[in-house]
Amino acid sequence: MKLVKSLAFVLTIITASSCKDVKNASPSEKVSEENIKIKKHKDMNILFVLTSHDKLGDTGKKTGFWVEEFANPYYTLLDKGATITIATPKGGAAPIDPSSDSPDTATAATERFDKDDEAQARIANTKKLADMNPDDFDAVFYPGGHGPLWDLANDATSIALIEKFNSQEKPIAFVCHAPAALKGVKNTNGNPLVKGKKVTGFTNTEEAAVQLTDVVPFLVEDMLKENGGIYSKKEDWAAYAIQDGNLITGQNPASSELVAEKLLEILK
Protein backbone atom coordinates (compact mmCIF):
# COMPACT_ATOMS: atom_id res chain seq x y z
CA MET A 1 0.00 0.00 0.00
CA LYS A 2 2.88 2.37 0.85
CA LEU A 3 4.46 1.51 -2.52
CA VAL A 4 1.26 2.45 -4.37
CA LYS A 5 1.08 5.79 -2.53
CA SER A 6 4.72 6.49 -3.31
CA LEU A 7 4.23 5.83 -7.04
CA ALA A 8 1.16 8.06 -7.09
CA PHE A 9 3.15 10.83 -5.42
CA VAL A 10 5.98 10.53 -7.95
CA LEU A 11 3.55 10.64 -10.91
CA THR A 12 1.91 13.75 -9.46
CA ILE A 13 5.30 15.46 -9.21
CA ILE A 14 6.17 14.56 -12.82
CA THR A 15 2.81 15.79 -14.19
CA ALA A 16 3.02 19.04 -12.28
CA SER A 17 6.56 19.60 -13.52
CA SER A 18 5.51 19.03 -17.17
CA CYS A 19 2.64 21.48 -16.92
CA LYS A 20 4.94 24.02 -15.31
CA ASP A 21 7.42 23.65 -18.22
CA VAL A 22 4.65 24.33 -20.78
CA LYS A 23 3.33 27.36 -18.89
CA ASN A 24 6.82 28.70 -18.34
CA ALA A 25 7.93 28.52 -21.99
CA SER A 26 10.32 31.37 -22.55
CA PRO A 27 9.07 34.53 -24.31
CA SER A 28 11.61 33.91 -27.08
CA GLU A 29 10.15 30.46 -27.75
CA LYS A 30 6.63 31.91 -27.93
CA VAL A 31 7.79 34.71 -30.26
CA SER A 32 9.58 32.16 -32.42
CA GLU A 33 6.37 30.17 -32.83
CA GLU A 34 4.46 33.32 -33.78
CA ASN A 35 7.14 34.28 -36.29
CA ILE A 36 6.85 30.89 -37.95
CA LYS A 37 3.09 31.37 -38.31
CA ILE A 38 3.50 34.89 -39.72
CA LYS A 39 6.20 33.79 -42.12
CA LYS A 40 4.04 30.96 -43.40
CA HIS A 41 1.25 33.42 -44.21
CA LYS A 42 3.49 36.11 -45.68
CA ASP A 43 5.99 33.98 -47.58
CA MET A 44 4.54 34.81 -51.00
CA ASN A 45 6.98 35.80 -53.73
CA ILE A 46 4.95 36.83 -56.75
CA LEU A 47 6.16 37.88 -60.18
CA PHE A 48 4.07 40.48 -62.02
CA VAL A 49 4.67 40.51 -65.79
CA LEU A 50 3.70 43.66 -67.68
CA THR A 51 3.83 44.54 -71.36
CA SER A 52 6.56 46.65 -72.94
CA HIS A 53 4.43 47.44 -76.01
CA ASP A 54 3.02 50.96 -76.30
CA LYS A 55 1.67 51.30 -79.87
CA LEU A 56 -2.00 50.60 -80.58
CA GLY A 57 -1.56 49.00 -83.98
CA ASP A 58 -1.47 51.51 -86.82
CA THR A 59 -3.81 53.99 -85.14
CA GLY A 60 -1.03 56.32 -84.00
CA LYS A 61 -2.42 56.01 -80.48
CA LYS A 62 -0.67 54.68 -77.40
CA THR A 63 -1.43 51.55 -75.39
CA GLY A 64 0.27 49.56 -72.62
CA PHE A 65 -0.97 47.95 -69.43
CA TRP A 66 -4.30 48.80 -67.80
CA VAL A 67 -3.70 50.55 -64.47
CA GLU A 68 -6.61 49.00 -62.55
CA GLU A 69 -5.58 45.50 -63.58
CA PHE A 70 -2.16 46.11 -62.07
CA ALA A 71 -3.06 48.29 -59.08
CA ASN A 72 -5.89 46.28 -57.56
CA PRO A 73 -4.06 42.92 -57.52
CA TYR A 74 -0.82 44.67 -56.52
CA TYR A 75 -2.32 46.16 -53.37
CA THR A 76 -4.55 43.18 -52.63
CA LEU A 77 -1.49 40.94 -52.51
CA LEU A 78 0.96 43.49 -51.07
CA ASP A 79 -1.34 44.20 -48.13
CA LYS A 80 -1.34 40.49 -47.31
CA GLY A 81 2.45 40.45 -47.04
CA ALA A 82 3.41 39.37 -50.55
CA THR A 83 6.80 40.26 -51.98
CA ILE A 84 6.19 41.47 -55.53
CA THR A 85 8.69 41.72 -58.37
CA ILE A 86 7.69 43.53 -61.57
CA ALA A 87 9.18 42.57 -64.93
CA THR A 88 8.65 43.38 -68.60
CA PRO A 89 10.15 41.94 -71.81
CA LYS A 90 12.39 44.98 -72.30
CA GLY A 91 12.86 46.02 -68.67
CA GLY A 92 12.76 49.68 -67.69
CA ALA A 93 9.57 51.73 -67.84
CA ALA A 94 6.33 49.82 -68.40
CA PRO A 95 3.94 51.84 -70.61
CA ILE A 96 0.58 52.76 -69.13
CA ASP A 97 -2.43 52.71 -71.41
CA PRO A 98 -3.62 56.36 -71.43
CA SER A 99 -7.23 55.18 -71.61
CA SER A 100 -6.83 53.54 -68.21
CA ASP A 101 -5.35 56.62 -66.57
CA SER A 102 -8.32 58.98 -66.57
CA PRO A 103 -11.05 60.08 -64.12
CA ASP A 104 -13.56 57.85 -65.94
CA THR A 105 -11.57 54.70 -65.18
CA ALA A 106 -10.41 55.67 -61.68
CA THR A 107 -10.91 53.27 -58.79
CA ALA A 108 -9.74 53.26 -55.18
CA ALA A 109 -6.75 51.15 -56.26
CA THR A 110 -5.74 53.45 -59.13
CA GLU A 111 -6.06 56.51 -56.88
CA ARG A 112 -3.80 54.82 -54.35
CA PHE A 113 -1.32 54.04 -57.12
CA ASP A 114 -1.33 57.67 -58.27
CA LYS A 115 -0.21 58.73 -54.78
CA ASP A 116 2.27 55.87 -54.28
CA ASP A 117 5.74 57.11 -55.18
CA GLU A 118 7.32 53.72 -54.51
CA ALA A 119 4.93 51.86 -56.82
CA GLN A 120 5.37 54.53 -59.50
CA ALA A 121 9.14 54.15 -59.29
CA ARG A 122 8.86 50.39 -59.63
CA ILE A 123 6.76 50.75 -62.78
CA ALA A 124 9.34 53.15 -64.17
CA ASN A 125 12.17 50.69 -63.47
CA THR A 126 10.90 47.16 -64.08
CA LYS A 127 13.19 44.16 -64.19
CA LYS A 128 13.98 42.45 -67.48
CA LEU A 129 11.88 39.32 -67.94
CA ALA A 130 14.83 37.27 -69.23
CA ASP A 131 16.56 37.78 -65.88
CA MET A 132 13.71 36.23 -63.90
CA ASN A 133 13.98 32.67 -62.57
CA PRO A 134 10.64 30.89 -61.95
CA ASP A 135 12.31 28.95 -59.12
CA ASP A 136 12.47 32.21 -57.14
CA PHE A 137 8.71 32.76 -57.16
CA ASP A 138 5.57 31.12 -55.83
CA ALA A 139 3.24 32.46 -58.54
CA VAL A 140 3.07 34.67 -61.62
CA PHE A 141 0.43 37.25 -62.49
CA TYR A 142 -0.17 39.02 -65.82
CA PRO A 143 -2.21 42.25 -65.83
CA GLY A 144 -3.87 43.14 -69.12
CA GLY A 145 -4.24 46.15 -71.35
CA HIS A 146 -3.96 45.83 -75.12
CA GLY A 147 -0.15 45.76 -75.09
CA PRO A 148 0.18 42.01 -74.38
CA LEU A 149 -1.58 41.22 -77.67
CA TRP A 150 1.49 42.44 -79.52
CA ASP A 151 4.45 41.41 -77.36
CA LEU A 152 3.68 38.88 -74.61
CA ALA A 153 1.56 36.74 -76.94
CA ASN A 154 4.67 35.94 -78.97
CA ASP A 155 7.48 36.47 -76.46
CA ALA A 156 9.58 33.29 -76.23
CA THR A 157 10.86 34.19 -72.76
CA SER A 158 7.36 34.74 -71.43
CA ILE A 159 6.11 31.52 -73.02
CA ALA A 160 8.95 29.50 -71.48
CA LEU A 161 8.42 31.14 -68.11
CA ILE A 162 4.70 30.30 -68.02
CA GLU A 163 5.44 26.73 -69.09
CA LYS A 164 7.98 26.40 -66.27
CA PHE A 165 5.55 27.76 -63.66
CA ASN A 166 2.89 25.40 -64.94
CA SER A 167 5.20 22.36 -64.90
CA GLN A 168 5.99 23.20 -61.29
CA GLU A 169 2.23 23.39 -60.62
CA LYS A 170 2.54 26.96 -59.38
CA PRO A 171 -0.35 29.42 -59.78
CA ILE A 172 -0.48 31.31 -63.09
CA ALA A 173 -3.00 34.16 -63.28
CA PHE A 174 -4.17 36.47 -66.07
CA VAL A 175 -6.83 39.15 -66.42
CA CYS A 176 -8.66 40.81 -69.33
CA HIS A 177 -6.30 40.88 -72.38
CA ALA A 178 -3.47 39.17 -70.49
CA PRO A 179 -4.65 35.64 -71.43
CA ALA A 180 -3.19 36.64 -74.82
CA ALA A 181 0.12 35.60 -73.26
CA LEU A 182 -1.18 32.00 -73.27
CA LYS A 183 -1.49 31.94 -77.07
CA GLY A 184 1.71 29.95 -77.70
CA VAL A 185 2.04 28.26 -74.31
CA LYS A 186 2.04 24.45 -74.21
CA ASN A 187 1.38 22.08 -71.34
CA THR A 188 3.68 19.22 -70.39
CA ASN A 189 2.02 17.03 -73.06
CA GLY A 190 2.78 19.47 -75.84
CA ASN A 191 -0.83 20.61 -76.27
CA PRO A 192 -2.00 24.19 -75.83
CA LEU A 193 -2.01 24.87 -72.10
CA VAL A 194 -5.63 26.04 -72.16
CA LYS A 195 -6.89 22.93 -73.98
CA GLY A 196 -9.65 21.39 -71.90
CA LYS A 197 -9.28 24.13 -69.26
CA LYS A 198 -12.04 26.44 -68.07
CA VAL A 199 -10.98 29.95 -69.06
CA THR A 200 -12.24 33.46 -69.63
CA GLY A 201 -10.82 36.71 -70.98
CA PHE A 202 -11.81 39.93 -72.73
CA THR A 203 -14.90 39.14 -74.79
CA ASN A 204 -15.45 39.77 -78.49
CA THR A 205 -18.40 42.02 -77.65
CA GLU A 206 -16.31 44.03 -75.20
CA GLU A 207 -13.64 44.49 -77.89
CA ALA A 208 -16.35 45.64 -80.29
CA ALA A 209 -17.63 48.06 -77.67
CA VAL A 210 -14.24 49.80 -77.50
CA GLN A 211 -14.11 49.74 -81.34
CA LEU A 212 -10.82 47.89 -81.60
CA THR A 213 -11.94 44.62 -83.21
CA ASP A 214 -10.22 45.53 -86.47
CA VAL A 215 -7.15 47.01 -84.77
CA VAL A 216 -5.98 44.19 -82.50
CA PRO A 217 -3.92 41.33 -84.01
CA PHE A 218 -6.38 38.76 -82.64
CA LEU A 219 -9.37 38.48 -80.33
CA VAL A 220 -8.71 36.94 -76.92
CA GLU A 221 -12.02 35.06 -76.81
CA ASP A 222 -11.47 33.53 -80.26
CA MET A 223 -7.88 32.54 -79.48
CA LEU A 224 -8.80 30.78 -76.25
CA LYS A 225 -11.53 28.82 -78.02
CA GLU A 226 -9.29 27.94 -80.97
CA ASN A 227 -6.68 26.58 -78.56
CA GLY A 228 -9.26 24.28 -77.01
CA GLY A 229 -10.15 26.31 -73.95
CA ILE A 230 -13.56 25.84 -72.36
CA TYR A 231 -14.44 29.52 -72.60
CA SER A 232 -17.17 31.17 -70.55
CA LYS A 233 -18.15 34.75 -69.81
CA LYS A 234 -20.70 36.99 -68.16
CA GLU A 235 -22.35 40.07 -69.60
CA ASP A 236 -20.03 42.80 -70.84
CA TRP A 237 -18.05 44.58 -68.09
CA ALA A 238 -19.34 42.28 -65.34
CA ALA A 239 -16.78 41.01 -62.82
CA TYR A 240 -15.99 37.37 -63.58
CA ALA A 241 -13.02 35.14 -62.85
CA ILE A 242 -12.57 31.40 -63.11
CA GLN A 243 -10.03 28.95 -61.74
CA ASP A 244 -9.12 25.58 -63.20
CA GLY A 245 -6.35 23.93 -61.21
CA ASN A 246 -3.43 26.33 -61.03
CA LEU A 247 -4.78 28.49 -63.90
CA ILE A 248 -6.77 31.63 -63.04
CA THR A 249 -8.30 33.95 -65.63
CA GLY A 250 -10.46 37.07 -65.39
CA GLN A 251 -12.75 38.59 -68.01
CA ASN A 252 -12.11 42.34 -67.84
CA PRO A 253 -10.78 45.20 -65.66
CA ALA A 254 -13.63 44.76 -63.18
CA SER A 255 -12.44 41.18 -62.63
CA SER A 256 -8.94 42.05 -61.43
CA GLU A 257 -9.80 41.88 -57.73
CA LEU A 258 -11.48 38.49 -58.14
CA VAL A 259 -8.37 37.13 -59.85
CA ALA A 260 -6.17 38.46 -57.04
CA GLU A 261 -8.41 36.92 -54.40
CA LYS A 262 -8.35 33.53 -56.10
CA LEU A 263 -4.56 33.74 -56.38
CA LEU A 264 -4.29 34.66 -52.72
CA GLU A 265 -6.49 31.73 -51.74
CA ILE A 266 -4.19 29.27 -53.54
CA LEU A 267 -1.12 30.74 -51.88
CA LYS A 268 -2.48 30.67 -48.32
C-alpha positions as CSV (number, residue, x, y, z in Angstrom):
1,M,0.0,0.0,0.0
2,K,2.9,2.4,0.8
3,L,4.5,1.5,-2.5
4,V,1.3,2.5,-4.4
5,K,1.1,5.8,-2.5
6,S,4.7,6.5,-3.3
7,L,4.2,5.8,-7.0
8,A,1.2,8.1,-7.1
9,F,3.1,10.8,-5.4
10,V,6.0,10.5,-8.0
11,L,3.5,10.6,-10.9
12,T,1.9,13.7,-9.5
13,I,5.3,15.5,-9.2
14,I,6.2,14.6,-12.8
15,T,2.8,15.8,-14.2
16,A,3.0,19.0,-12.3
17,S,6.6,19.6,-13.5
18,S,5.5,19.0,-17.2
19,C,2.6,21.5,-16.9
20,K,4.9,24.0,-15.3
21,D,7.4,23.7,-18.2
22,V,4.7,24.3,-20.8
23,K,3.3,27.4,-18.9
24,N,6.8,28.7,-18.3
25,A,7.9,28.5,-22.0
26,S,10.3,31.4,-22.5
27,P,9.1,34.5,-24.3
28,S,11.6,33.9,-27.1
29,E,10.1,30.5,-27.8
30,K,6.6,31.9,-27.9
31,V,7.8,34.7,-30.3
32,S,9.6,32.2,-32.4
33,E,6.4,30.2,-32.8
34,E,4.5,33.3,-33.8
35,N,7.1,34.3,-36.3
36,I,6.9,30.9,-38.0
37,K,3.1,31.4,-38.3
38,I,3.5,34.9,-39.7
39,K,6.2,33.8,-42.1
40,K,4.0,31.0,-43.4
41,H,1.2,33.4,-44.2
42,K,3.5,36.1,-45.7
43,D,6.0,34.0,-47.6
44,M,4.5,34.8,-51.0
45,N,7.0,35.8,-53.7
46,I,5.0,36.8,-56.7
47,L,6.2,37.9,-60.2
48,F,4.1,40.5,-62.0
49,V,4.7,40.5,-65.8
50,L,3.7,43.7,-67.7
51,T,3.8,44.5,-71.4
52,S,6.6,46.7,-72.9
53,H,4.4,47.4,-76.0
54,D,3.0,51.0,-76.3
55,K,1.7,51.3,-79.9
56,L,-2.0,50.6,-80.6
57,G,-1.6,49.0,-84.0
58,D,-1.5,51.5,-86.8
59,T,-3.8,54.0,-85.1
60,G,-1.0,56.3,-84.0
61,K,-2.4,56.0,-80.5
62,K,-0.7,54.7,-77.4
63,T,-1.4,51.6,-75.4
64,G,0.3,49.6,-72.6
65,F,-1.0,47.9,-69.4
66,W,-4.3,48.8,-67.8
67,V,-3.7,50.5,-64.5
68,E,-6.6,49.0,-62.5
69,E,-5.6,45.5,-63.6
70,F,-2.2,46.1,-62.1
71,A,-3.1,48.3,-59.1
72,N,-5.9,46.3,-57.6
73,P,-4.1,42.9,-57.5
74,Y,-0.8,44.7,-56.5
75,Y,-2.3,46.2,-53.4
76,T,-4.6,43.2,-52.6
77,L,-1.5,40.9,-52.5
78,L,1.0,43.5,-51.1
79,D,-1.3,44.2,-48.1
80,K,-1.3,40.5,-47.3
81,G,2.4,40.4,-47.0
82,A,3.4,39.4,-50.6
83,T,6.8,40.3,-52.0
84,I,6.2,41.5,-55.5
85,T,8.7,41.7,-58.4
86,I,7.7,43.5,-61.6
87,A,9.2,42.6,-64.9
88,T,8.6,43.4,-68.6
89,P,10.2,41.9,-71.8
90,K,12.4,45.0,-72.3
91,G,12.9,46.0,-68.7
92,G,12.8,49.7,-67.7
93,A,9.6,51.7,-67.8
94,A,6.3,49.8,-68.4
95,P,3.9,51.8,-70.6
96,I,0.6,52.8,-69.1
97,D,-2.4,52.7,-71.4
98,P,-3.6,56.4,-71.4
99,S,-7.2,55.2,-71.6
100,S,-6.8,53.5,-68.2
101,D,-5.4,56.6,-66.6
102,S,-8.3,59.0,-66.6
103,P,-11.0,60.1,-64.1
104,D,-13.6,57.9,-65.9
105,T,-11.6,54.7,-65.2
106,A,-10.4,55.7,-61.7
107,T,-10.9,53.3,-58.8
108,A,-9.7,53.3,-55.2
109,A,-6.8,51.2,-56.3
110,T,-5.7,53.5,-59.1
111,E,-6.1,56.5,-56.9
112,R,-3.8,54.8,-54.3
113,F,-1.3,54.0,-57.1
114,D,-1.3,57.7,-58.3
115,K,-0.2,58.7,-54.8
116,D,2.3,55.9,-54.3
117,D,5.7,57.1,-55.2
118,E,7.3,53.7,-54.5
119,A,4.9,51.9,-56.8
120,Q,5.4,54.5,-59.5
121,A,9.1,54.2,-59.3
122,R,8.9,50.4,-59.6
123,I,6.8,50.7,-62.8
124,A,9.3,53.1,-64.2
125,N,12.2,50.7,-63.5
126,T,10.9,47.2,-64.1
127,K,13.2,44.2,-64.2
128,K,14.0,42.4,-67.5
129,L,11.9,39.3,-67.9
130,A,14.8,37.3,-69.2
131,D,16.6,37.8,-65.9
132,M,13.7,36.2,-63.9
133,N,14.0,32.7,-62.6
134,P,10.6,30.9,-61.9
135,D,12.3,29.0,-59.1
136,D,12.5,32.2,-57.1
137,F,8.7,32.8,-57.2
138,D,5.6,31.1,-55.8
139,A,3.2,32.5,-58.5
140,V,3.1,34.7,-61.6
141,F,0.4,37.3,-62.5
142,Y,-0.2,39.0,-65.8
143,P,-2.2,42.3,-65.8
144,G,-3.9,43.1,-69.1
145,G,-4.2,46.1,-71.3
146,H,-4.0,45.8,-75.1
147,G,-0.1,45.8,-75.1
148,P,0.2,42.0,-74.4
149,L,-1.6,41.2,-77.7
150,W,1.5,42.4,-79.5
151,D,4.4,41.4,-77.4
152,L,3.7,38.9,-74.6
153,A,1.6,36.7,-76.9
154,N,4.7,35.9,-79.0
155,D,7.5,36.5,-76.5
156,A,9.6,33.3,-76.2
157,T,10.9,34.2,-72.8
158,S,7.4,34.7,-71.4
159,I,6.1,31.5,-73.0
160,A,8.9,29.5,-71.5
161,L,8.4,31.1,-68.1
162,I,4.7,30.3,-68.0
163,E,5.4,26.7,-69.1
164,K,8.0,26.4,-66.3
165,F,5.6,27.8,-63.7
166,N,2.9,25.4,-64.9
167,S,5.2,22.4,-64.9
168,Q,6.0,23.2,-61.3
169,E,2.2,23.4,-60.6
170,K,2.5,27.0,-59.4
171,P,-0.4,29.4,-59.8
172,I,-0.5,31.3,-63.1
173,A,-3.0,34.2,-63.3
174,F,-4.2,36.5,-66.1
175,V,-6.8,39.1,-66.4
176,C,-8.7,40.8,-69.3
177,H,-6.3,40.9,-72.4
178,A,-3.5,39.2,-70.5
179,P,-4.6,35.6,-71.4
180,A,-3.2,36.6,-74.8
181,A,0.1,35.6,-73.3
182,L,-1.2,32.0,-73.3
183,K,-1.5,31.9,-77.1
184,G,1.7,29.9,-77.7
185,V,2.0,28.3,-74.3
186,K,2.0,24.5,-74.2
187,N,1.4,22.1,-71.3
188,T,3.7,19.2,-70.4
189,N,2.0,17.0,-73.1
190,G,2.8,19.5,-75.8
191,N,-0.8,20.6,-76.3
192,P,-2.0,24.2,-75.8
193,L,-2.0,24.9,-72.1
194,V,-5.6,26.0,-72.2
195,K,-6.9,22.9,-74.0
196,G,-9.7,21.4,-71.9
197,K,-9.3,24.1,-69.3
198,K,-12.0,26.4,-68.1
199,V,-11.0,30.0,-69.1
200,T,-12.2,33.5,-69.6
201,G,-10.8,36.7,-71.0
202,F,-11.8,39.9,-72.7
203,T,-14.9,39.1,-74.8
204,N,-15.5,39.8,-78.5
205,T,-18.4,42.0,-77.7
206,E,-16.3,44.0,-75.2
207,E,-13.6,44.5,-77.9
208,A,-16.3,45.6,-80.3
209,A,-17.6,48.1,-77.7
210,V,-14.2,49.8,-77.5
211,Q,-14.1,49.7,-81.3
212,L,-10.8,47.9,-81.6
213,T,-11.9,44.6,-83.2
214,D,-10.2,45.5,-86.5
215,V,-7.1,47.0,-84.8
216,V,-6.0,44.2,-82.5
217,P,-3.9,41.3,-84.0
218,F,-6.4,38.8,-82.6
219,L,-9.4,38.5,-80.3
220,V,-8.7,36.9,-76.9
221,E,-12.0,35.1,-76.8
222,D,-11.5,33.5,-80.3
223,M,-7.9,32.5,-79.5
224,L,-8.8,30.8,-76.2
225,K,-11.5,28.8,-78.0
226,E,-9.3,27.9,-81.0
227,N,-6.7,26.6,-78.6
228,G,-9.3,24.3,-77.0
229,G,-10.1,26.3,-73.9
230,I,-13.6,25.8,-72.4
231,Y,-14.4,29.5,-72.6
232,S,-17.2,31.2,-70.6
233,K,-18.1,34.8,-69.8
234,K,-20.7,37.0,-68.2
235,E,-22.4,40.1,-69.6
236,D,-20.0,42.8,-70.8
237,W,-18.1,44.6,-68.1
238,A,-19.3,42.3,-65.3
239,A,-16.8,41.0,-62.8
240,Y,-16.0,37.4,-63.6
241,A,-13.0,35.1,-62.8
242,I,-12.6,31.4,-63.1
243,Q,-10.0,29.0,-61.7
244,D,-9.1,25.6,-63.2
245,G,-6.3,23.9,-61.2
246,N,-3.4,26.3,-61.0
247,L,-4.8,28.5,-63.9
248,I,-6.8,31.6,-63.0
249,T,-8.3,34.0,-65.6
250,G,-10.5,37.1,-65.4
251,Q,-12.8,38.6,-68.0
252,N,-12.1,42.3,-67.8
253,P,-10.8,45.2,-65.7
254,A,-13.6,44.8,-63.2
255,S,-12.4,41.2,-62.6
256,S,-8.9,42.1,-61.4
257,E,-9.8,41.9,-57.7
258,L,-11.5,38.5,-58.1
259,V,-8.4,37.1,-59.9
260,A,-6.2,38.5,-57.0
261,E,-8.4,36.9,-54.4
262,K,-8.4,33.5,-56.1
263,L,-4.6,33.7,-56.4
264,L,-4.3,34.7,-52.7
265,E,-6.5,31.7,-51.7
266,I,-4.2,29.3,-53.5
267,L,-1.1,30.7,-51.9
268,K,-2.5,30.7,-48.3
